[in-house]
Amino acid sequence: MAAGQPKLREFAKEITDKVFRPAYSNYTILAHVGNTDGWMKAVLTLCNPGEGVLASVWTFPSALACMEPYNIKPVPVAMDGEGMRADALRELLLTWDAEARGMPRPHVMYTIPVGQNPTGATMGAARKKEIYDVCVEFDVIIVEDDPYYFLQEGPYRPKDSRDSLRQRQLNTTEFVEELVPSYLRFDYQGRVIRLETFSKTIAPGCRLGWFTCNPLFAERLERQAETSTQAPCGFGQALVITTLSKWGFDGYLRWLQGLQNQYAVRRDYIVDCLADEFDLRMGTVPCDVDCFSGCDVYTAFPKSKHLIMAEKQMLADEPLFSFVPPTSGMFIWLKLHLDRHPKHRMMNSNDLELALWKELAEAGVLFGPGQLFAADATVQEADNEGHFRISFSNAEFDDLKKAISIFSRVIVKFFRTS
C-alpha cells in the first residue's frame, strides 16, 4: 500500500485531470508523506552523490538540507519577479564546465513556482513554457514542488481601492481557469514530477500528498517508499478520504476558493499594517533588485511619529526596507537597505542582518533570516542589503498588528544606532 489508499488516489486523479490537466494521459498518481518527503524521495531516486540540483538563488532550506548528507549540491539560478529566469537557466546549462564545477551538468531542477518560498513570486504560463523548453533542450527533469498552488491571492490593492471580498463566488470552471497552469500542462514528454499536498489545504499536520509523474518514475518512487516511509499514515488517509468523499470535487474546490480568499485577507491585512507603521512609497528600488524585477515595489520609510525632532530631516527620507506584496502563498520577502545603517562600512550585511534579527527576537518577534534561504554559500547578499521572510499564515490579527508595531519600533531604533 505504499502508493496510497485507492480512494485517495482516485480523488487525486480527479483533481489532476480537471485542474492540472497533464499534456499526456498515462500518468501515475501515488501518495507521499507531504511534499518535503516527496522531494526527498525524488532527489534520492534521480541523483547520485556528487551531482547537482538546479534551484532558485533563494529557496526552501529544508529541500536543500535533506540532500546535503548525500553530497548532492544545489546549483543556484538567477531570479526575477516571476521566480527562476529561463534565460539564466539556459546560459548556465549552455556554458557548464564539468571540470571547473567539479560535477556533471545537472539533470534535475527543483522549483516552487507558485508562492515561491521565500519570495512569494508566482510564475506565469509563458515563463513555465520557456523553462520547460530549456529543460527539454538540456534533458533536465523538473520536480515541481507546489504546496501553495491553491493559495493564489492575486495582486495586492491598498485599502482605499479594494473590495472587501469577491462580489460573487466563482463556479468550479471559473475558479480553475483563474489559476495559473501547472508545469504538467506543458509536459508532453513526461519529464515533470509534480508534488501536491493536502497539508496546506486540509490540515498542516496530516502530512499527506501525492506525486503525479510518468509510470517509469512512479515505479521507482514506489520502491523508494517501500524501503523508507512505506505508506502515509492510514488513519490520516482515512480522515482525509472521508472528508473529501463528503465534499466531492466541487465541494473541495469551494473550500479551496474560501481558503484562497482567507489568505488574500491575511496578506492584505499584514501589508496594511506595514502601511500603518511606515511611509510606504510604490515605485522602483534604486539598485539591482533581482527577485523584485518587473514588480510594483513598496519601499518603507520611517513615519514622523517614530522620530525625534533632530532626526526628522535626517531619517525621514532614508529607506529602511523594500518588498513586493506576494501574489500567492503565505510569505513576505523583505529587502533591508543596510547601506543606510551607520555601521555598514564596519560590519558586513550578514552580520547586520543577524544583529537586527536578534533585536527583534529579544523584543518578541521572529522573522526568518534571509541567509537561511540562500541556495548555497555562493549566494552572497549584496554589501548594502539583507533579507527577512515574514509569515502571515496562522497568527491572530491582533498578534500580526502587534508584531509589525514592534518591528517598526525596533528597525527605526536599529537604523539610528551609532
N, C-alpha and C positions, 0 to 999 in steps of 0.2 A: 504493500500500500504506500510505497514511497512517493508515488505520483499524486497522491491525494484521493480523498473520497470521490466516487463517481459523480454524485450530485453537485459537489463543489466545482468539479471540472466542467460539468455541463453548463452551470451558470456562468463560469468564467469564459467559456467558449461563446456563449450568447453575447456577453459584453464585448468580447473581442470581435465577433462577427459584425455587430451593429455599431460599435463605437470606433474601434481601432482599424478595422477593415484591411487586413493584410493584403498585399498585392498577389499572393499565391494562396491556393486553397488547402493544401495538405499540411498545414502547420499543426503543431502539437502543443497541448496545454498540460502542464504538470505543476504541482504545488511546491512551494518552498516556505521556509520559516522566516518570512519577512525579507525585504529587499537586500539588506546587508548580507544575510545568509545566502540569498540568491546570487549576489555579486561574488561572494567568496567561492561558491561552487563553480561559477562561470570562469573566474580567473584561474582557479586551480585546474580546471579542465582544459583551458585553452593555452595556458602559458607554462613554460619551463623556467626553472631557476636561471637567472642571468639575463632574462628577457625584459622588455619594457612594455608599458601600457600608456597609450596616449590619453591625456586628461587635460582639462582646462587649467590655466595657471592658478586659479582659485577654485577649490573643490572640496568635497566632503572628506574630512580627515579619516573617518573610520574605514572608508573604502580603501584608502592607501595603507592604513595601519594593518589591515588583515592580510595584505600580500607581502608586506615588508619582511616577515620572518622567512619567507620562501625565496628571498633575493630577487623579487620581481619589482622593478623600479618604475615610478611614474615618469613620463616624458611630457613636460608642460607644453601646451599650445596656447597661443595668444587669444585674447577675448576682446569683444566689443559689447555694445548694449544688448545684443541678442544671444550672447554666450560665445561659444567657440567659433573662431573665424575660419571659413573654408579656405581662404587664400593662404592663411598662416599654416594651416594643416598641410596643404599641398606643397608649399615651399619646404616645410620641414621634412616631409617624406621624399620629395624630389632630390633634395641635397643631402640626404642621410649618408654619413660616413661611418660605416660599422666599425672600422678600426679606431677612428678617433673617439667614437662614442663608447667603445668597449662593449657593444651589444649589437645584435642584428636589428634591422629595421623593424619597428613594432608592427604587429599584425592584429592588435586588439585595441579598441578605443572604448573608454569609459566616459559616459556623458549623462548629465542630468539636464535635459533640455527645457523642462517647464518648472518654474520656480527654482531656478538653479541655486544650489546651496554652495556658497553663501550669498550670491549677488542678487537673487530674486528675478533674474532675467527670464524671458520667455522667448524661445526660438520659434520663428515662424516657418511656414511650409517651404518657402523659397530657399531659406538657408539650409534646412534639413535636406532638401533635394541636392543642393550644391555639395554638402558634406558627404551625402550618400554616394554621389558620383565620384568624388575623390577616393572614397573607400573602395569603390569598385575598381578604379584605376590602379590602386596600390594593394588590392586584396586585403583589406582591413575588416575585421569583424567588429560590429557595433554592439556594445552592451548598453541598452537604453534603460537607465535607472530612473523611473518616472513616478515616484510616490506622490508628487504634488499635482499630478496631471489634472485632477478634477477641481483643484483649488485655483482656477484661472479667474482672478478677480477683475481683470480689465484695468484700464488706466485710472489713476487717482485724479480726482477733481476736488478743488477746495470747497469748503463748506457752503459758501455762498453761490456755488454753481452746480450743485449736485442734487439729485432726487434722493430721498431717504432710502427708498427701495425701488426695485423694478415696478413699473406700473402694472404688470401682469406676469404671472408665471408662464414660462415658455413651455410648450409641449415637448415631448420627447425628441422629435425630429429637429425642432428649432434649437434645443439645448445642445444636441450633438453637433449640429452644423456650426455653432458658435465656437466650439473647441478647436484649438489648433491640432492638426493631424499628427499622429504618431509617426516615427520612422517606419513602422510597419506598412504604412500606406504606400511607401515608395520601394518597398523591399521585394523586388521581383526575383532576386537571387537567393533569398533565404539566408542573408548574412547578418540579420539583426536578431539579437536575443533581448526581448523586452521583459523587464521586471516590473510587475504590477503588484499592488499591495492593498489589503483591507485595513492596515494599521493606521492610515491617515483618514479613513472614511467610516469605518465601523467602530473600532476601538483600538487605541495605541498599544494596549497590552496583548492583543490577540496574536501578534507575530505570525501572520498568515498572508500569503500572497501567491502569485503564480508566474511561471515562465511562459512566454509564447515564443516559439522558435521552430526551426525545421526539425524533422524527425531524427536526423543523424545527431544533431546537437542534443536533442531531448533524451535519446537513449543513453548518451554519455553522462548527462546531468542526473539522470535517474540512478545510474550506477554510483555516481558520486554521493547521492543522498543515501543510498542503501548502506554505504560504508562510513557514514558520518552521522547526520541527524536522523536517519531513517525517515519517518513521516512527521509532518506537523502534528501538534497535539490533537488527538482525536476528539477530546472534549471541546476544545476551541473550534475545531472544524464543525462539530455538531451544532454549536451555538450560532455560528455564522450562517450555516446552511439553513437552519430553522428560521432565522430572521429573514434571510433573502427569499426563502420559499414563500413566506407570508406576504412579503412586499411585491414579489415579482419584478421583472425587469423595469417596467415603467415606474413602479413604486421606488425602486432603488435609485433611479435617475431623478425622481422628485426629491428624494433625500439628499442626493449629491448637489442638486441645484440650491436647496436650502443651505447646505453646508458652505457652498461657494459664496452665497450671499452673506453668511455669517462672517466668513473670513474677509470679505470686502469691507464689512462694517468694522471689523477689528483693525484692518490695515488703515482705513480712513481715520479711525479714532486715534491711533498712535501717531500718525502723521499730523493730525490736528493738534495733538498735544505738543509735538515739536514746534508747530506754528505758534502755539500759545506762549511757549517759553523762549523762542528765538525769533529773530527777524529773518524770515526765510525769503530769499530772492531767487527767482527762477531764471535760468539762463544757461550759460556755459561756464565751466571752470577754466580759469586762465592757466592751464597747464595740460599736458597729455593726460587724457582721462581714461584710457584703456577700456575697462568694462563699462564705463559710462558713455562711451562714444555713441552718438546718434540719439541720445535720450534727453528728455527735459530734466535738467539737473537743478536741484534745490541746494543753495549754499546758505548756511546758517551763520548769522552774525549775532553778537550779544544784543539783548534789549537793554534799554537805558536803566531799567529797574535793577539790573544786576551790577551797575557800575557806580562808583562814587564820582563826584563831580570832576576830580582831576583826571579820571580815566576816560571820561565820555568821549572826548575828542580823539584820544589815543587808540582806544579799542573798538569804538562803535563801528568802524569800517574795516575791522580785521576779521576775515573769515575764520571760523572755528572748524567747521566740517562741511562736507557736501554729501548728498545722497540722491538716489533715484528711487522714488516710491515703487515698490515691486508691483509687477502686474500679475504675479502668480506666487503661490507658496505662502510662507509664514515668517520670512526674514527680511530685515532691512540691513543693507550693507553701507556702513558709514565710512567715508574717507576723511581722515583727520588732517588738517592743514598744520602740520607740526613745524613747518618753516616759520610760522608766526610765534612760536614759543621762544621765550628769551634764552633758553639754553640749547637751542637747536644746533648751534655750532660746536657745543661742547659734548653733546650726547647724540648718539645715532637714533634713527627713527624707531627701531625696535625697542630700545631702552626707554624712550619717551612714551611709546605706546604702553609698555608694561607699567611704567610709573603711573600713568593715568588710570590704567585698569585697576591697579592696587588701591588707588584713592577711591575709585568708585566702589570697589568691593568692601572697603572699610566703611563706606557710607551706606552699604546695604543693597547695592545694585550690581548684578553680574551680567556683563556682556561677554560675547565670545571674542577673545583677542584675535586680531587679523592674522598674526603669524601662524596660528593654528591651522589655517585653511590654505596655506601655500602648498602647491603641488610637491615641491621639493626645495632643497636648500638653495638652488639657483634662482628661485623666485624671490629676489630681494625687494623689499619695499623701498621705494624711492627715498632719498635722503630727506625729502621735505614732507613725507606723508606716513600715516599709519592707518589702520582699519579696525573697526569693531563690527561684529554681527549682532543684531538685536532680534530676538524672537518675540512675536506678538500672538503666539498660538494659544496659550492657556491661562494667562494671568487675568485676574478680575480687572475690570476697567479702572476702578479706584487705584489698584496697585500699579497699573500701567501709567496712570497720570502721576502718581507719586514718584515712580521710578524716573520719568522724564524730568520732573521738577528737580529731583536730586541730581540727575545728570547735568542739568542746566547750571545749577549752583556750583557743582564740582568742576566742570570743564572751564567755566569762566574764571574761577579762582586759580585753576591749574595754569591757564594761559597768561595770568598776570604774575605768576611766581618768578621771582628773580633769583 
